[in-house]
Amino acid sequence: MKKFKPSIPDPLILALGLTGITLILALIFGTTLRPGAAGLLDVLICWTEGFWDLLAFSMQMVLILLLGYMLALSPALDRLSSRLSILSSHPVPGTVILTIIALILGLLNWGLALVFGAILVKKIAEQASRSHRAINYALLGASAYVCMMVWHGGLSGSAPLSVADQGHFMMDATGIIPLSATIFSPMNLAVSGALLISIPLASWFFAKKHPGQVPDLLPTDNESCKNTQCEKHAEMPMTGKLPEDLPNTKRSVLLPVFGALLLAGFLIYTFTDSDRTLGLNQINTILFALVLMAFPNADKLGSAAANAVSSTTGIIIQFPLYAGIMGIMRYSGLLAVITNWFVSISTPQTLPLFSFLSASLVNLFVPSGGGQWAVQGPILIEAAGLVGVDYAKQVMALAYGDQLTNMMQPFWALPLLGITGLKAGQILKYSLPFMLIGGTIYSLALIFF
């Protein structure tokens, strides 16, 4: 008898399933639909009305992932990861340093953190294999993946950046909520500081208790492949490396110059206008400029883009479905029904915590921070307005919940697993304790701030 192996549901299937559930709930509880067969027609109209409402938001999400991913593949960061492979010489402090790097990069950009962390883990393991040093490879993978437990409270967080952007899709309800009230609020700064202390301490404890073993890995860096005429490496899909057969084009100053000009123009424009806020468009402008400055020529930049673009397909395909779900809830009256139920069980003190817990659950079915904000954000914001909770705190409650259960939802770990060769079960052994620590910190912050 074959052993049953559970598989991760495809996010597109989850999005379609969630769409079907929302259609059924709207037919049962919707307040604006006609009775009978006409109601089915109405709910389908609601779906199509909302289907394209998130086009601008979708493109912003695509760019923030694509550009961060491309930065992780840049020559400068590739050289940095090679130098940091020396961390294998000191496994316990090396694991702590890797954890701190992952947390800091996660707060800057989750695409950059996820890919760079995976490449760094692989290079540390290869160096340990060459020098016959014992390391805990699974712990290193989990420590790198912890970036996905802090990203939504950082500078690539979908919800806080969205509400800070002029003309965002909930502008009429919330207005502009500046980053000083969300990402740079005292609550979030305290949460980030607590995580930067507690998670590395936990990784130190695990590294001391479980030293691991010498990894059995073949080096896959460029030089090793050249020396051994390794043809298999060039055929491996999505290892976080640029192809080795790029044309030997000369370094050009054109891209860095344009990148520097774009960055300088943005900074001048931003700091000379006191009303200018930092949102998704502004973060993407900075990332675009940094990408231009990070690549020596157009060929390597284009290759990095081709390597990174496949990571954005989920956003491109799924976000119209999430927009359709949002349209069903909004136009059928289902949004008001769910919000009123949420309000009936909440007080100003408990609503942020309930929002955090519900966001943690929803993330298991909507493994996209931007998609979750589109689906759940309107409910939580309307509930906050009715109960009397600060909108900014409610935004961060969703952000904390969305990022927390990434530690048990391995969907976003797939790039890391593909690059390192680790299995989801191997990193879950350590990511679940990290999740318990994070959940405690987030809950205490939402209760006492």
Summary of the structure (lengths in Angstrom):
residues: 449
radius of gyration: 22.8
end to end distance: 54.3
largest distance: 73.0
contacts: 1603
relative contact order: 0.16
helix: 74%
strand: 0%
